[in-house]
Amino acid sequence: MLLFHGNGEVIADYDGLAPAFSELGVDLAVVDYRGYGASTGSPTFGSLVRDAHAVWEAWASSLEAAGWRGPRFVYGRSLGGYPAVELAASYGEQLAGLVLESSAANLGRMVRRLVGEPTGALAELVHAHERRLAAIRVPALVIHGERDEIVPLEAAVDLFERLPSPEKELVVVPGAGHNDLLWVGAEQYFAALGRFVRKAGQGR
């Protein structure tokens, strides 16, 4: 499973979670964006999406070199939902499924919150994301906190409804916010993720 983390997170934040994913039979690969963790450069929304393709190629090559023939999943948390959607739309035939946690369909809302009103190339990126979302056909799992204070629950419902995936599920964790979903609802979270991985993985 290739995971794109949220804003303000780095790869090391997932060290403690990797064993729990492993118990589900999931090997987790996490990537840092430009300017995050040990990655050099400066992050932009454009590079976030463009770099996702380079990450995919490197990840796919490493799996092939290791002889991996099992199912592949892409996971996006919050900000990471945008590169995850990009890859699910671009490489759907190679994927078993897509997981979106604390994310939204409306990239414009996230852009406005972080950098202001999108214009020019950034505005086009916002529209392109909506087109990419409409192209997704792989099984999808949307997980969201009931009390998310950054990406409201209605944004997750909108995301779920706009996903054209024929197989999809929305899981709402009661009482959870944006950054404590795993701690508030760990049992529900991993149960839902385990079900999804087992079911979607059977088709690949």
N, C-alpha and C positions, 0 to 999 in steps of 0.2 A: 504494500500500500504506500503510495507516494503522497505525503502530507504537506500542504502549504499552510503555515501557521498564521496567526493573527498579528495585527500591528502591535508593536511593543513586546513581542515574543522573539525568542531565538531557539535554535536547535536544542540547546542544553535544557530548556524548559520541559522537554519531552523525555529526558532520560529516565525519569521516574515512572513514566507511563508505558514505556516500551514493554516491560514484563507483562503488564495487563493485556496489551495487544497480543503479545506472544501466546498467552493462554488461550486466546481465541483462534490461534493458528495463523496470526497475521504478523508478517515481518514488516516493520515500519521504517520507511525512509523519509527523513524530514529535511527540507531545504531552507537555507537562509537567503533572503532577498539581498539585492545590492544594498550595502550600507548597514546590514544587520549582522550581528555576530561577527564571524571572521571574514565575511564577504566584503570586498572592497567596493568603491564607487558610491554613488548617491542614488537612492531609490526614487523612481517616478512611477506613475500608473502605467505609462507606456512600457517601461522596461519590465515591470512586473509581469505583463502579459507576454511580451516578446521573449523574455528569458525563460518563461515556462516551457517553451518549445525546446530550447537548448537543454534544459533540465530533463525533459522527457526523453530526448535522444540519448543523453548520457545514462539515464536510468534504464532505458530499454536495452541499451548495449551491454550494460553490466549484468542484467538479467539473462540475456542471451549467452554471454560469456560464461555465466555460472550454470548454464543448462536449465534455467527455470522455464517450465512449461505450464505452470499453474495460472490461476486467474489473477488479473491485475486490477487494482482499484485506485482511484484518485480521491483525495479527501481535502476539502478546503474549510478552514475555520475562519470566520469573520472576513477580514480582508483577503485571506487566502482562498475564499470562495470564487474570486474573480479569475485567477489563473487556473483554478480547478475546472471551472466552467469552460474556459478556453480549450483545455485539453480534452475534456469530455466531448466537446463538439467536434474537435479536430481528429481525435483518434478513437472514437467510439467503438469502431469495429475491433479494436485491440483491448477494450476494457470490459470488465465484468460488471462494474458499477461505479457510482459517484456518491460520495457522502458530503453533505454541506451542513456545517454546524455554525449556528449564530450568524448566518449570512443572509443576504437579501438579493432580490432580482434587480433592484434599482441601484446601479452603480453611481448614478448622479447624486443620490443622497449621501453616499459615502464620500464622494469627491468634494461636495459642498462642505461637509463637516471638517474635512482635513485641509483643503487648499482653497476653497471658495468656488464661485460659479464657474463651471467648465466652459471654455471657449476654444475655438480652433480645433487643433488635433485632439485635444482632450475631450471636447464635446463629441467628436466623431468616435472616439474610443467608447464613450458612454453608450452611443447608439449601436456600435458594433457588438458590445456585450449583450445587449438585448437580442440581437440577431443570433448570436452564438447560443444563447439560452434556448431560443426557439428551435435550435437544430439538434438538441440532445434527445437521444432515444434510449440510452442505456438505463438500466434500473437505477433508481435514485432513493437515497434516504436523507431526509431533512430533519435535523435535530435542533431544537431551540428551547431556550429558557422562558418560562411563563412570564417572568418579571424582567426580561432583558431591558436594561435602561439605555442601551446604545443603539441596538437594532430591535425596534419594537416587535412584539409577537405578530402583529398584523403584517409586517414586512415578510416574515417567514411564511405566513399563510399565502401571501401574494406570490412569493417565490414558488411555493409548492403548487399552487394552482396554475402558474404559467409554465411549469415544467411539462413538456409534452411526453415525457417518458411513460410508456404504457404500464410499467411496474414502478410504483413509487409509494413511499410511506412518510407521513409526518409524525414525529414524536415530540411532544411538548413535555418538558420536565417541570413539574409543579414547584413553585417557589424559587426557581433558579434564575439568576441574572445572566449578564453577558460573560463574565469571567469566572463564575463559580459553578458552572453547569456540571462539571465532572465531579465536584466535591459534594454538591447538594444531591445530585441524582445519579451517582456512580453505578448503582445496581441496575437502574432502569436503562441508563446509557449503554452499558456494556451488554446487557441482555438484548437490546434493540440492534446494536452493532453486530453482535454475534449471529443473530437470526438473519440479518441482511447479508452478511458475508457468506454464510452457509448456503442460503437460497440462491443468491445471485451468482455465487461461484460455481454452482452446479451446471450452469449454462456455458461455462468456459473451460 
